[in-house]
Amino acid sequence: MTTNDPAPTSTLAGIPVPDSRLAGEATELVRDLTDDLIYHHSHRVYLFGAHHGLSHRLAFDPELLYVGALFHDLGLTEKFRTSQQRFEIDGADEARAFLTARGIPEDRARLVWEGIALHTTPEIPHHMAPEVALVTAGVELDVLGIGYDALPPETREAVVAAHPRPDFKRRILRAFHAGLAHRPQTAFGNVKADVLDRFEADYTRPNFVRIIEESPWPA
């Protein structure tokens, strides 16, 4: 846990949900900054990630995973509409500041930072600490449907009943577009370049080979 004492929890579909002061403050902050789309998506990411961790018998800190899941898309919100760094880093920085301000050691806060910063980078998070890997696992299930068939239907139905996803596919793509349109250069190297390629008529996808060939080096 983030402290020496076990954090109080509630449960949803048999999945433990942190009910500590830290979790409550994280929930309040995210509720204030996000709309229903991102708020409920972020909770589903926690629940699906935690379920994945429990199913695979991974030892993880539920509070850290909860903060990572809830903050993972904060960079898409209105607060960061002028930011020029990757939206993932916006959310990661916000989460780390939130945790360290509440006395969480830097090495623990760093896990949350990494989980958020890497959640759009395929495969690599799955080889890292569970608090990092499980944010990506939750995102992959809720956004991409990876692991959908392995999730018990009753678990899926209970999670979606608590945190609905009306018209989610279309609305989350619009949210990605809104959060990235002013900083297209930050989509290079991760899956979000596909969003701009679909929705921005003038977007030119950066090409790694072309960048090498056109670098100032003579050879």
GIRA-V56263 format. One record per run of one state. SS is the DSSP state (2 for helix, 1 for strand, 0 for the rest). FROM is the first residue (numbers start at 1). TO is the last residue. Records with the same first field share a line. If there is no record, write none. Layout:
BEGIN
SS=FROM-TO / FROM-TO
END
This chain:
BEGIN
0=1-8 / 13-14 / 19-20 / 34-35 / 56-61 / 72-73 / 77-77 / 81-86 / 101-105 / 118-123 / 128-129 / 145-152 / 163-167 / 188-192 / 200-207 / 214-219
1=9-12 / 15-18
2=21-33 / 36-55 / 62-71 / 74-76 / 78-80 / 87-100 / 106-117 / 124-127 / 130-144 / 153-162 / 168-187 / 193-199 / 208-213
END
